[in-house]
Amino acid sequence: MNPEVLLLDEPMSGLDPKSRSYFIELIFQLNEAGKTIIIATHHLELVDHLQSRVAVLSEQHKLERVGEAEEVLTDLGFLIRMNLIHEHLHRHGNEQHKHVPANFLFHKHP
């Protein structure tokens, strides 16, 4: 089999970090070979690595947004409303504030 289109549903679920890295490299190779790849995922780091076009569905399965990955991933308010990331209460001594988890930091290249 050599399909032109691949549909992947949560392909990184349960993968260890090394396997995730191999998987991302495979996706790039398949794309460079001309394959169309459609991925359903909650793993935003995968979206960040691939930097592709993104379609976001609400919890009611309604199409909420289509755009470039960077545009969608940098709109924290939108990601919180769509329940893709969360804010949590954090305390420093007597001071408290909310912020998104520290591991939710996307990288940028010039």
Residue pairs with C-beta under 8 A, 6 or more apart in sequence:
3 35
4 34
4 35
4 36
5 35
5 36
5 37
5 38
6 30
6 35
6 36
6 37
6 38
7 38
7 40
8 37
8 38
8 39
8 40
8 41
9 39
9 40
10 40
10 41
10 42
10 43
11 23
11 39
11 41
12 20
12 23
12 41
12 43
12 46
13 43
15 23
20 46
24 46
24 49
24 50
27 37
27 39
27 50
28 50
30 37
31 37
39 46
39 50
41 47
42 84
44 73
44 79
44 84
44 85
44 104
44 106
45 106
47 54
47 69
47 72
47 73
48 69
48 73
48 106
48 107
50 69
51 68
51 69
51 70
52 69
53 66
53 67
53 68
53 69
54 65
54 66
54 67
54 68
54 69
54 72
54 73
55 63
55 65
55 66
56 63
56 64
56 65
56 66
56 72
56 78
56 82
56 84
57 63
57 64
58 64
58 82
59 82
59 83
64 78
64 82
65 72
65 78
70 106
70 108
72 78
72 79
73 79
73 106
74 106
76 85
76 100
79 85
80 86
80 87
80 100
85 100
85 101
85 104
86 100
86 101
87 98
87 99
87 100
88 98
88 99
88 100
88 101
89 96
89 97
89 98
90 96
90 97
90 98
90 99
